[in-house]
């Protein structure tokens, strides 16, 4: 799942035409929002749903794309984190149903502290 998110985020970032760049980022945002909403419903969290946040784990990111330049990694992280933070703020009730222990395992302690509202 993390690899798919990274692939889609990179596709959104790797564009030279400004209008296409904006369109791709908005499409990515909508897709990630929808995925989070489908996994974390108000009354039910699907098994393994925490894995969608795996892209926030630096070790996971490096294992998926070990040769990615630091600047590109930072752009990717900013794009994904901004979207996830927005989703968490808008869906606090759904986010509160996440198993904190599983989330900590998936994202690691550094990202975990940043995710908790």
N, C-alpha and C positions, 0 to 999 in steps of 0.2 A: 504494500500500500504506500509506504514512504517513497519507494522508487517511482511509483506512478505519479505521486504528487510532485516530486522533484522534476520528473520529465515534463509534466504539464507546466510547472512554474518556469522552467528554463525556456520552453516554447513561447511562453508569454513574454519573457525578458529578451529573447533573441530575435529582435526585429528592428530593422533600420527605418521603416516608415512610421512616423509618429502616430498617425491615425490607426494603423494596424496594431501598433504597440499598445495603445490605449484600449482598443477593442479586445485584444487577447488578454490583457490584464483583467478587464471586466468579466470576460468569459470565465477565466480561471477563478476569479473571486466568486462568481455565482455558482460554479461547479463545486468549489470547496465548501461554500456555505450550505449548499444543498446536501452534500455528503455528510457534513456534520449534523445537520438537522435530521436526516434520515437515520443516522446511527444513534443519535441522542434525542429520542422523542421525549415529550414532556412526561409521559407516564412509564417509559420503558427505555432502558439502555441495552442495545444489542451486544451480545457476547463478543468480546475482543474489540469493541468500538474504540477503545483507548489507543489502538494502534495507529489511528489516523494522525495522532500527534507525534508519531515516531520521527518525523522529519525534523522536529525541534531538538532531537538528541544529536549532539555534535559527532559522536562516534558512529551513529547510524548514517548520518550525512556523509561522513568521510568514507565509510565502507561502501556506500552506494556509488560515490563519485570521488575516488581518492585523488584524482589529478585536477579537480576543479580549482581554479584560481581563487585566492582569498577574496578578491573584490567581487567576483561572481557569486561566491558562497554567501557573502554579506548581503548582496542584492536579493538573492533567493530567500535568505532567512528573513529579511525585512518584509518582503512581499507576503510570505506565508504567515509570519508572526502578526503582522497588521490585520490580516484577514481573520485569523483565529482569535485574536484579542477582541476584534469587533463582534465576532459570533458569540464569544463567551459573555461579553457585556450585554448583548441583546437576548441571550438565552440562559441567564443565570440559574433558573429553575432546572432546566435540562442538565446544565453543567454540574449542578450540585449532586446529581444522581450518579456521577462517575465514581468508580471505585478508585479512591486516592492511592492505594497501594499499587494497583496495576498501572495507574497513570505515572507514578514515580518510577516504576520499573521501565516503562516505555520511553519517557523523555529524559530521565536522569535528574539529579538534584538541582542543577543550575537552571534548566528550563522549567522544572516543576515550580520553583519559587516564583518565577516570572508569570506563570499561568494563573496562579491562585489570585482571584480578585480581592 
